[in-house]
Amino acid sequence: KWLHRQSVRQRVIWGYKILFLDVLFPLSLKRIIYIDADQVVRGDVRELWDMDLEGAPYGYTPFCSSNSATNGFRFWDSGYWKNHLHGKPYHISALYVVDLARFRRIRAGDKLRSIYDNLSADPNSLANLDQDLPNYAQHTVPIFSLPQEWLWCETWCSMETLPAAKTIDLCNNPLTKKPKLDVARELLPEWVVFDERQRKLTAEIQDAESASSNKAS
């Protein structure tokens, strides 16, 4: 109850995504892997499960820097974030792996909640709560940087690096502003197949429900 409360639904979700990792899961669970719903996974996530985080409580992938067309949008390369990070990378929160045992052992949850409560008093801070908080706190709660191929995003990564990607994030591109489903159809051949399957399955379920309803009436 002592934490600053969020009122916007999206920010409440972001808060639970990072602030309560130490208490959300049973003590018997050693690790978790979080993957955003708008990501396509091509690699074997067992690699993340087994990966050595080198003593860090969690691992995130740094933002790509290979797409020069969006250099002007890299807010972490200048101003406040550049000064605060002191050369450390700014990571994306669309995928991460958490060593829960290590997280609890170093009391990372308490540290994150304390930092959050101090920063959230300013309504202009933590614009992307679930992402800004761990990046801001990495001098206190270290982040293991996952290999770059674990998160590819069209906005920040070059097309040349796409074939090596193990997950593909359908992130918003400020240059094209294309809807995510259009991006998926253009970039990911497998998406078209899966999309057709789910459309067919949805239609079959709806037809079955309609037939059942007609019989009942």
C-alpha positions as CSV (number, residue, x, y, z in Angstrom):
1,K,0.0,0.0,0.0
2,W,3.0,2.3,0.5
3,L,3.8,2.3,-3.3
4,H,2.6,5.2,-5.5
5,R,-0.5,3.9,-7.3
6,Q,-1.0,4.0,-11.0
7,S,-4.4,4.8,-12.4
8,V,-4.0,4.1,-16.1
9,R,-4.7,0.4,-16.9
10,Q,-1.7,0.0,-19.1
11,R,0.7,1.4,-16.5
12,V,-0.9,-0.9,-13.8
13,I,0.0,-3.8,-16.1
14,W,3.5,-2.5,-16.6
15,G,3.9,-2.2,-12.9
16,Y,3.0,-5.8,-12.2
17,K,5.3,-6.8,-15.0
18,I,8.4,-5.6,-13.1
19,L,7.6,-4.6,-9.5
20,F,6.4,-7.9,-8.0
21,L,8.5,-10.6,-9.7
22,D,9.7,-11.8,-6.3
23,V,6.2,-12.5,-4.9
24,L,4.1,-13.4,-8.0
25,F,5.6,-16.9,-8.4
26,P,6.0,-20.0,-6.2
27,L,9.4,-20.4,-4.5
28,S,9.8,-23.7,-6.3
29,L,10.0,-21.9,-9.7
30,K,13.6,-21.1,-10.5
31,R,13.2,-19.0,-13.7
32,I,10.6,-17.3,-15.8
33,I,10.8,-16.1,-19.4
34,Y,8.5,-13.2,-20.5
35,I,7.7,-12.7,-24.2
36,D,5.4,-10.0,-25.5
37,A,2.3,-11.2,-27.3
38,D,3.3,-9.4,-30.5
39,Q,6.5,-11.3,-30.9
40,V,7.2,-14.2,-33.3
41,V,9.6,-16.7,-31.8
42,R,12.0,-18.5,-34.2
43,G,14.7,-19.7,-31.8
44,D,14.6,-22.3,-29.1
45,V,13.7,-20.5,-25.8
46,R,15.4,-23.3,-23.9
47,E,18.6,-21.4,-24.7
48,L,17.3,-18.6,-22.5
49,W,16.2,-21.0,-19.8
50,D,19.7,-22.4,-19.6
51,M,21.7,-19.2,-20.2
52,D,24.3,-18.1,-17.7
53,L,23.2,-14.6,-16.6
54,E,26.6,-14.1,-14.9
55,G,25.3,-13.2,-11.5
56,A,22.6,-10.8,-12.7
57,P,19.0,-11.4,-11.6
58,Y,17.6,-10.9,-15.1
59,G,18.6,-10.6,-18.7
60,Y,17.2,-8.2,-21.3
61,T,18.2,-7.5,-24.9
62,P,19.7,-4.1,-25.7
63,F,18.1,-2.0,-28.4
64,C,19.6,-2.5,-31.8
65,S,21.6,0.2,-33.4
66,S,22.1,-1.2,-36.9
67,N,19.2,0.7,-38.6
68,S,20.7,4.2,-39.2
69,A,17.4,5.5,-40.6
70,T,16.0,5.8,-37.0
71,N,19.1,7.3,-35.4
72,G,17.2,10.5,-34.5
73,F,14.7,8.5,-32.4
74,R,17.2,6.8,-30.1
75,F,16.4,8.8,-27.0
76,W,18.9,6.8,-24.9
77,D,21.9,8.0,-27.0
78,S,21.6,11.6,-25.8
79,G,20.5,13.9,-22.9
80,Y,19.3,12.4,-19.6
81,W,19.5,8.8,-20.5
82,K,23.0,9.0,-22.0
83,N,24.2,10.7,-18.8
84,H,22.5,8.3,-16.5
85,L,23.6,5.1,-18.2
86,H,27.3,5.9,-18.2
87,G,28.0,3.7,-21.2
88,K,25.6,0.9,-20.2
89,P,23.1,-0.2,-22.9
90,Y,19.4,0.7,-22.8
91,H,17.4,-2.6,-23.0
92,I,14.0,-3.4,-24.4
93,S,11.4,-5.0,-22.2
94,A,9.6,-7.0,-24.8
95,L,11.5,-10.1,-23.8
96,Y,13.4,-11.0,-20.6
97,V,14.5,-13.9,-18.5
98,V,14.5,-13.8,-14.7
99,D,16.6,-15.9,-12.4
100,L,14.0,-15.8,-9.5
101,A,16.3,-17.4,-7.0
102,R,19.0,-14.8,-7.6
103,F,16.4,-12.0,-7.8
104,R,15.1,-12.9,-4.4
105,R,18.5,-13.5,-2.9
106,I,19.7,-9.9,-3.7
107,R,16.3,-8.4,-2.7
108,A,16.0,-7.0,-6.2
109,G,12.2,-6.6,-5.7
110,D,12.7,-4.4,-2.7
111,K,15.3,-2.3,-4.5
112,L,13.1,-1.8,-7.6
113,R,10.0,-0.9,-5.5
114,S,12.0,1.7,-3.6
115,I,13.4,3.2,-6.8
116,Y,10.0,3.2,-8.4
117,D,8.4,4.9,-5.4
118,N,11.0,7.7,-5.5
119,L,10.7,8.2,-9.3
120,S,7.0,7.8,-9.7
121,A,6.3,10.9,-7.5
122,D,7.2,12.8,-10.6
123,P,4.4,12.3,-13.2
124,N,6.8,12.9,-16.0
125,S,9.2,10.1,-15.1
126,L,9.0,6.4,-16.1
127,A,7.1,7.1,-19.3
128,N,7.6,3.4,-20.2
129,L,7.4,2.1,-16.7
130,D,8.3,-1.6,-17.3
131,Q,11.3,-0.6,-19.4
132,D,12.6,2.6,-17.9
133,L,12.6,1.3,-14.4
134,P,15.0,-1.7,-14.9
135,N,17.2,0.4,-17.2
136,Y,17.4,3.2,-14.6
137,A,18.1,0.8,-11.8
138,Q,20.8,-1.2,-13.5
139,H,23.6,0.5,-11.5
140,T,21.9,-1.1,-8.4
141,V,20.1,-4.2,-9.9
142,P,22.4,-5.3,-12.8
143,I,21.1,-6.5,-16.2
144,F,22.7,-9.2,-18.2
145,S,22.6,-8.2,-21.8
146,L,21.2,-11.0,-23.9
147,P,22.7,-11.6,-27.4
148,Q,21.3,-9.2,-29.9
149,E,19.6,-11.9,-32.0
150,W,17.2,-12.5,-29.2
151,L,15.1,-9.5,-30.1
152,W,14.9,-8.0,-33.6
153,C,12.7,-5.0,-34.2
154,E,12.3,-3.3,-37.6
155,T,12.5,0.1,-36.1
156,W,16.0,-0.3,-34.7
157,C,17.5,-3.3,-36.5
158,S,18.7,-3.5,-40.1
159,M,17.1,-5.9,-42.5
160,E,20.5,-7.6,-43.0
161,T,20.2,-8.9,-39.4
162,L,16.7,-10.3,-39.7
163,P,17.7,-13.8,-40.9
164,A,19.7,-14.4,-37.6
165,A,16.8,-13.2,-35.4
166,K,15.5,-15.6,-32.8
167,T,12.5,-13.5,-31.9
168,I,10.9,-10.7,-34.0
169,D,9.1,-7.9,-32.2
170,L,6.3,-6.3,-34.1
171,C,7.2,-2.9,-32.7
172,N,5.8,0.4,-33.9
173,N,8.0,2.1,-36.6
174,P,7.8,5.9,-36.3
175,L,8.9,6.3,-39.9
176,T,6.3,4.0,-41.6
177,K,3.5,4.0,-38.9
178,K,2.3,0.7,-40.5
179,P,-0.2,-1.4,-38.5
180,K,1.5,-4.4,-36.9
181,L,-0.4,-7.0,-38.8
182,D,0.7,-5.4,-42.1
183,V,4.3,-5.5,-40.9
184,A,3.9,-9.2,-39.9
185,R,2.5,-10.1,-43.4
186,E,5.3,-8.3,-45.1
187,L,8.2,-9.6,-43.0
188,L,7.2,-13.0,-41.8
189,P,6.1,-15.7,-44.2
190,E,5.1,-18.0,-41.3
191,W,2.7,-15.3,-40.0
192,V,0.4,-15.7,-43.1
193,V,0.2,-19.4,-42.6
194,F,-0.6,-19.1,-38.8
195,D,-3.1,-16.2,-39.5
196,E,-5.0,-18.3,-42.0
197,R,-5.1,-21.2,-39.6
198,Q,-6.5,-19.1,-36.8
199,R,-9.1,-17.5,-39.1
200,K,-10.3,-20.9,-40.3
201,L,-10.4,-22.2,-36.7
202,T,-12.3,-19.1,-35.5
203,A,-14.8,-19.5,-38.3
204,E,-15.4,-23.2,-37.5
205,I,-15.9,-22.4,-33.8
206,Q,-18.4,-19.6,-34.6
207,D,-20.3,-21.8,-37.1
208,A,-20.5,-24.6,-34.5
209,E,-21.8,-22.2,-31.8
210,S,-24.3,-20.7,-34.2
211,A,-25.6,-24.2,-35.2
212,S,-25.8,-25.2,-31.5
213,S,-27.7,-22.0,-30.7
214,N,-30.2,-22.6,-33.6
215,K,-30.9,-26.2,-32.4
216,A,-31.5,-25.0,-28.8
217,S,-34.0,-22.4,-30.1
